[in-house]
Amino acid sequence: MYVVHHLENSRSQRVLWMLEELEFTYEVVRYDRRPDMRAPEALRRIHPLGKSPVVEDRKKDGRSTVLVETGAICEYLVDKANGRLGPPEDGNGRRQYRQFVHYAEGSVMPILFAVLVASKVPLLGRLAANKVRPMLDVHLDYIEKEISSRPWFAGKELTAADIMMSFPLEAARKRGGLDQRYPATIKWLDTIHQRPAYQKALKRGGNYAFAS
Ligand SMILES: N[C@@H](CCC(=O)N[C@@H](CS)C(=O)NCC(=O)O)C(=O)O
């Protein structure tokens, strides 16, 4: 049994979506953000980093494995699902899969985070945001080119690479300038939002401001 420690309006929505796609049984423990948008102290009792997602894989003997880091959690679930949503067979697809699983948190999220935080600070923050935004545009241009050439990030089928890419692109649409200038990316977002598993995950997760 999987227990997902899920922070409202956060990256951990992806784990719920993945569990739904795999039709795995899971429980959700929901956490509200504090007024300063940080995670509450209670999450630190589950894992010292105090971030979400945290997934517990509870074994029948009462022991549990505690997992953090969305990409690592997705890869763990792919293993548990005997490779479902994992890398495709062909070499090109495998390379794309590996790249986008890491790229989402490793390259896009840090820039997006900088834009989001800076744009909330008056005057100097906004100037800083304007400086960082072109760096985000480079990523959005690259992503648009990639997703224009195939239906999913690693080829012809949905994989964990798409699940990893969902949050940065949803957040970029909400607050980072991803708009109709990037039609293939917008179409990809609309496609994932229509999946029944995505919709079920939304109901399980509660507040999520990034799905529209
Ligand atoms: N790279 C990590 C990032 C984890 C992370 O920063 N989670 C955010 C959720 S969007 C969080 O818990 N923020 C609240 C806080 O830092 O207090 C992952 O993908 O799991």
The ligand as an SDF file (V2000), in Angstrom:
LIG
                    3D

 20 19  0  0  0  0  0  0  0  0999 V2000
   12.8790   18.2460   -6.4940 N   0  0  0  0  0  0  0  0  0  0  0  0
   11.9540   17.9280   -5.4380 C   0  0  0  0  0  0  0  0  0  0  0  0
   11.3330   19.2290   -4.9600 C   0  0  0  0  0  0  0  0  0  0  0  0
   10.4650   19.0490   -3.7380 C   0  0  0  0  0  0  0  0  0  0  0  0
    9.8000   20.3830   -3.3810 C   0  0  0  0  0  0  0  0  0  0  0  0
   10.4550   21.4680   -3.3770 O   0  0  0  0  0  0  0  0  0  0  0  0
    8.5040   20.3380   -3.0620 N   0  0  0  0  0  0  0  0  0  0  0  0
    7.7410   21.5290   -2.8150 C   0  0  0  0  0  0  0  0  0  0  0  0
    6.3360   21.3160   -3.3640 C   0  0  0  0  0  0  0  0  0  0  0  0
    6.0170   22.2390   -4.8120 S   0  0  0  0  0  0  0  0  0  0  0  0
    7.5800   21.7790   -1.3320 C   0  0  0  0  0  0  0  0  0  0  0  0
    7.3980   20.8530   -0.5690 O   0  0  0  0  0  0  0  0  0  0  0  0
    7.5940   23.0630   -0.9350 N   0  0  0  0  0  0  0  0  0  0  0  0
    7.2870   23.4840    0.3910 C   0  0  0  0  0  0  0  0  0  0  0  0
    8.4630   23.9100    1.1920 C   0  0  0  0  0  0  0  0  0  0  0  0
    9.5980   23.9190    0.6440 O   0  0  0  0  0  0  0  0  0  0  0  0
    8.2900   24.2330    2.3580 O   0  0  0  0  0  0  0  0  0  0  0  0
   10.9210   16.9310   -5.9580 C   0  0  0  0  0  0  0  0  0  0  0  0
   10.6510   16.9100   -7.1560 O   0  0  0  0  0  0  0  0  0  0  0  0
   10.3980   16.1290   -5.1730 O   0  0  0  0  0  0  0  0  0  0  0  0
  1  2  1  0
  2  3  1  0
  2 18  1  0
  3  4  1  0
  4  5  1  0
  5  6  2  0
  5  7  1  0
  7  8  1  0
  8  9  1  0
  8 11  1  0
  9 10  1  0
 11 12  2  0
 11 13  1  0
 13 14  1  0
 14 15  1  0
 15 16  2  0
 15 17  1  0
 18 19  2  0
 18 20  1  0
M  END
$$$$
